[in-house]
């Protein structure tokens, strides 16, 4: 699951240690925006020692967001360091604008793309087909900068998210909504998360621990949803209509589409 992906500055050991006790599905150790240029080398070089001393729940995904150089290439120093970190399963690629198969081949790590530029959005289909790609996330602030727009127009933008969701789902990837920057506005965060969930997103990237549990709740099925799904599956299968046909369940008309959705929901819940 990637319901919540928490960014943690890679140069702040205290926060990295604290993240081991937090309930985020993914921890993203950030070597990019969270670290000043003067501290990037030190942060990169200290990660191995810090991670050797720490452990996260085995179900939790540990990621590193690397840097992109001014010439458009990703930092070889970051890649070389991260590929040696056994506990890191996934590399987050900021401002990805085309396929990145070579990064998966070089590191052997899974990849998460951040769509943060107009060119990256334009090439979303190519990005989604990258070898080793497991998720595509949206970066609203950088995207707004890229198109010379305003952040308010791109936070949980339904048009952008619909395209990202479609590209991701067509390649069995997780679509992830981007950061919500108003840290004390938890009701606003919940509303944005719910809107992203309703469009098909699997989760949301977060920058504060207070946002984690809300994201986990929003992107998990409720008990009522699970009960409804079990009822639909039970009634539909009892009627022998596993491929086609329709049946009444309480006051609802249920057909094969509803049955498949219920089966998928229960299957994903059992797998998690």
C-alpha positions as CSV (number, residue, x, y, z in Angstrom):
1,X,0.0,0.0,0.0
2,X,1.1,3.6,-0.7
3,X,-1.8,5.4,1.1
4,X,0.7,7.8,2.8
5,X,4.2,8.7,1.6
6,X,6.1,10.8,4.1
7,X,8.9,13.0,3.0
8,X,11.8,13.1,5.5
9,X,14.8,15.4,5.1
10,X,17.8,13.2,4.5
11,X,20.1,15.6,6.4
12,X,18.1,15.4,9.6
13,X,19.0,12.3,11.5
14,X,16.5,13.0,14.3
15,X,13.6,13.0,11.9
16,X,14.9,9.9,10.1
17,X,15.0,8.1,13.4
18,X,11.5,9.3,14.3
19,X,10.1,8.0,11.0
20,X,10.7,4.4,12.2
21,X,7.9,4.8,14.6
22,X,5.4,6.5,12.3
23,X,2.7,4.7,10.5
24,X,3.3,6.0,6.9
25,X,3.2,3.3,4.3
26,X,6.3,4.8,2.5
27,X,9.1,6.9,3.9
28,X,10.9,9.1,1.3
29,X,14.3,10.2,2.5
30,X,14.7,13.4,0.6
31,X,18.1,14.4,-0.9
32,X,16.5,17.0,-3.2
33,X,14.4,20.0,-2.1
34,X,14.7,19.3,1.7
35,X,18.5,19.6,1.6
36,X,20.5,22.8,0.8
37,X,23.1,22.5,-2.0
38,X,25.9,22.9,0.5
39,X,24.7,19.9,2.5
40,X,23.8,17.4,-0.2
41,X,27.1,15.5,-0.3
42,X,27.2,15.1,3.5
43,X,23.5,14.0,3.6
44,X,24.1,11.4,0.9
45,X,27.3,10.1,2.5
46,X,25.8,9.8,6.0
47,X,22.7,7.8,4.9
48,X,24.4,4.4,4.9
49,X,25.6,4.7,8.5
50,X,22.2,6.0,9.7
51,X,20.3,3.3,8.0
52,X,22.5,0.5,9.3
53,X,21.5,1.5,12.8
54,X,17.7,1.6,12.1
55,X,14.9,-0.7,11.0
56,X,11.4,-0.1,9.7
57,X,8.5,-2.5,9.6
58,X,9.1,-4.9,6.7
59,X,5.8,-3.9,5.0
60,X,7.0,-0.3,4.9
61,X,8.5,1.0,1.7
62,X,11.8,2.9,2.2
63,X,12.6,5.3,-0.7
64,X,15.1,8.0,-1.5
65,X,14.4,11.0,-3.6
66,X,17.5,11.9,-5.6
67,X,18.7,15.1,-7.3
68,X,18.4,16.1,-10.9
69,X,21.3,18.1,-12.3
70,X,21.0,21.3,-14.3
71,X,21.7,19.4,-17.5
72,X,18.7,17.2,-16.9
73,X,20.6,14.1,-15.9
74,X,20.1,12.5,-12.5
75,X,23.0,12.8,-10.0
76,X,25.3,9.8,-10.5
77,X,26.6,10.3,-7.0
78,X,23.1,9.9,-5.6
79,X,22.4,6.9,-7.8
80,X,25.7,5.2,-6.9
81,X,25.1,5.8,-3.2
82,X,21.5,4.7,-3.2
83,X,22.0,1.5,-5.1
84,X,24.3,0.3,-2.3
85,X,21.6,0.9,0.4
86,X,20.0,-2.6,0.8
87,X,17.1,-1.3,2.9
88,X,16.1,1.2,0.3
89,X,13.6,-0.4,-2.1
90,X,12.6,2.5,-4.3
91,X,14.1,5.6,-5.9
92,X,11.9,8.7,-6.4
93,X,12.7,10.6,-9.6
94,X,11.8,14.3,-9.4
95,X,10.8,16.1,-12.6
96,X,10.9,13.0,-14.7
97,X,10.2,13.8,-18.3
98,X,10.8,10.6,-20.2
99,X,11.4,6.9,-19.8
100,X,14.1,6.0,-17.2
101,X,14.8,2.3,-17.8
102,X,18.5,2.8,-17.4
103,X,18.1,3.9,-13.8
104,X,16.3,0.7,-12.9
105,X,18.9,-1.4,-14.8
106,X,21.8,0.4,-13.0
107,X,20.4,0.3,-9.5
108,X,18.0,-2.7,-9.5
109,X,15.6,-0.5,-7.5
110,X,11.9,0.1,-8.1
111,X,11.1,3.6,-9.3
112,X,8.5,6.3,-8.5
113,X,8.1,9.2,-11.0
114,X,7.2,12.7,-10.0
115,X,5.3,14.5,-12.7
116,X,6.3,18.1,-12.0
117,X,6.8,19.7,-15.4
118,X,4.8,20.3,-18.5
119,X,7.1,18.0,-20.5
120,X,6.7,15.3,-18.0
121,X,3.0,15.5,-18.1
122,X,3.1,15.5,-21.9
123,X,5.2,12.3,-21.8
124,X,3.1,10.6,-19.1
125,X,2.5,7.5,-21.3
126,X,6.2,6.9,-21.9
127,X,7.0,7.5,-18.2
128,X,4.3,4.9,-17.1
129,X,6.0,2.3,-19.3
130,X,9.4,2.6,-17.7
131,X,11.0,-0.6,-16.5
132,X,10.7,-1.0,-12.7
133,X,8.2,1.8,-12.3
134,X,5.7,1.2,-9.5
135,X,4.0,4.5,-9.0
136,X,3.5,8.0,-10.5
137,X,3.0,11.0,-8.2
138,X,2.0,14.6,-8.9
139,X,4.1,17.5,-7.8
140,X,1.7,20.5,-7.9
141,X,4.1,23.3,-6.9
142,X,6.8,22.5,-9.4
143,X,4.2,21.9,-12.0
144,X,2.5,25.2,-11.4
145,X,6.0,26.8,-11.8
146,X,6.6,24.9,-15.0
147,X,3.5,26.2,-16.7
148,X,3.8,29.7,-15.1
149,X,0.6,29.1,-13.2
150,X,-0.5,29.4,-9.6
151,X,-0.4,26.6,-7.0
152,X,-4.1,27.1,-6.1
153,X,-5.1,26.0,-9.6
154,X,-3.1,22.7,-9.4
155,X,-3.5,21.4,-5.9
156,X,-5.6,18.2,-6.5
157,X,-6.3,19.4,-10.0
158,X,-8.9,16.9,-11.3
159,X,-7.8,17.1,-15.0
160,X,-4.2,16.5,-14.2
161,X,-5.0,13.7,-11.7
162,X,-7.4,12.0,-14.1
163,X,-4.6,11.7,-16.7
164,X,-2.1,10.5,-14.1
165,X,-4.5,8.0,-12.8
166,X,-5.4,6.7,-16.2
167,X,-1.7,6.4,-17.3
168,X,-0.8,4.7,-14.0
169,X,-3.7,2.3,-13.8
170,X,-3.2,1.2,-17.4
171,X,0.2,-0.1,-16.5
172,X,-0.7,-1.4,-13.0
173,X,1.0,1.4,-11.2
174,X,-0.1,3.4,-8.1
175,X,-1.3,7.0,-8.9
176,X,-0.3,9.2,-5.9
177,X,-1.6,12.7,-5.2
178,X,0.9,15.3,-4.3
179,X,1.7,17.3,-1.2
180,X,-0.9,19.5,0.6
181,X,1.1,22.5,2.0
182,X,-1.2,23.9,4.6
183,X,0.1,21.9,7.5
184,X,-2.4,23.1,10.1
185,X,-5.4,22.8,7.8
186,X,-6.2,19.1,8.4
187,X,-9.8,19.4,7.2
188,X,-8.5,20.9,4.0
189,X,-6.0,18.0,3.7
190,X,-8.8,15.5,4.2
191,X,-11.0,17.1,1.6
192,X,-8.1,17.1,-0.9
193,X,-7.3,13.4,-0.1
194,X,-10.9,12.4,-0.6
195,X,-11.1,14.2,-3.9
196,X,-7.9,12.3,-5.1
197,X,-9.3,9.0,-3.8
198,X,-12.6,9.5,-5.7
199,X,-10.6,10.1,-8.9
200,X,-8.8,6.8,-8.4
201,X,-5.5,7.7,-6.5
202,X,-4.0,5.1,-4.2
203,X,-2.6,7.6,-1.7
204,X,-1.1,11.0,-1.0
205,X,2.3,12.3,-0.3
206,X,2.6,14.0,3.1
207,X,5.1,16.4,4.8
208,X,3.9,16.2,8.4
209,X,3.1,13.3,10.7
210,X,-0.3,14.8,11.5
211,X,-1.4,14.1,7.9
212,X,-0.4,10.4,8.0
213,X,-3.4,8.8,9.7
214,X,-5.9,10.9,7.7
215,X,-4.3,9.7,4.5
216,X,-4.3,6.1,5.7
217,X,-8.0,6.4,6.7
218,X,-9.1,8.1,3.5
219,X,-7.3,5.6,1.2
220,X,-8.5,2.5,3.1
221,X,-12.0,1.0,2.6
222,X,-14.4,1.7,5.4
223,X,-16.0,-1.2,7.3
224,X,-19.3,-0.3,5.6
225,X,-17.7,-0.6,2.2
226,X,-16.2,-4.0,3.0
227,X,-19.6,-5.3,4.4
228,X,-21.4,-4.1,1.3
229,X,-18.8,-5.7,-1.0
230,X,-19.1,-9.0,0.9
231,X,-22.9,-8.9,0.6
232,X,-22.7,-8.2,-3.1
233,X,-20.3,-11.1,-3.7
234,X,-22.2,-13.5,-1.6
235,X,-25.6,-12.7,-3.2
236,X,-24.3,-12.5,-6.7
237,X,-22.4,-15.8,-6.5
238,X,-25.3,-17.6,-4.8
239,X,-27.5,-16.6,-7.8
240,X,-24.9,-18.1,-10.1
241,X,-24.3,-14.8,-12.0
242,X,-20.5,-14.6,-11.9
243,X,-20.1,-13.4,-15.5
244,X,-23.2,-11.5,-16.4
245,X,-26.7,-10.6,-15.4
246,X,-28.2,-8.4,-12.7
247,X,-29.8,-9.0,-9.3
248,X,-31.4,-6.8,-6.6
249,X,-29.4,-6.4,-3.4
250,X,-31.6,-4.6,-0.9
251,X,-32.7,-1.5,-2.8
252,X,-29.9,-1.6,-5.4
253,X,-29.6,-3.1,-8.8
254,X,-26.3,-5.0,-8.9
255,X,-24.7,-6.3,-12.1
256,X,-21.4,-7.7,-13.2
257,X,-19.6,-4.4,-13.0
258,X,-20.5,-4.0,-9.3
259,X,-19.6,-7.7,-8.7
260,X,-16.1,-7.2,-10.2
261,X,-15.5,-4.0,-8.2
262,X,-16.6,-5.8,-5.0
263,X,-14.3,-8.7,-5.7
264,X,-11.4,-6.4,-6.5
265,X,-11.9,-4.4,-3.3
266,X,-12.0,-7.6,-1.1
267,X,-9.0,-9.1,-2.9
268,X,-6.9,-6.0,-2.4
269,X,-7.9,-5.8,1.3
270,X,-6.9,-9.4,1.9
271,X,-3.6,-9.0,0.0
272,X,-2.8,-5.9,2.2
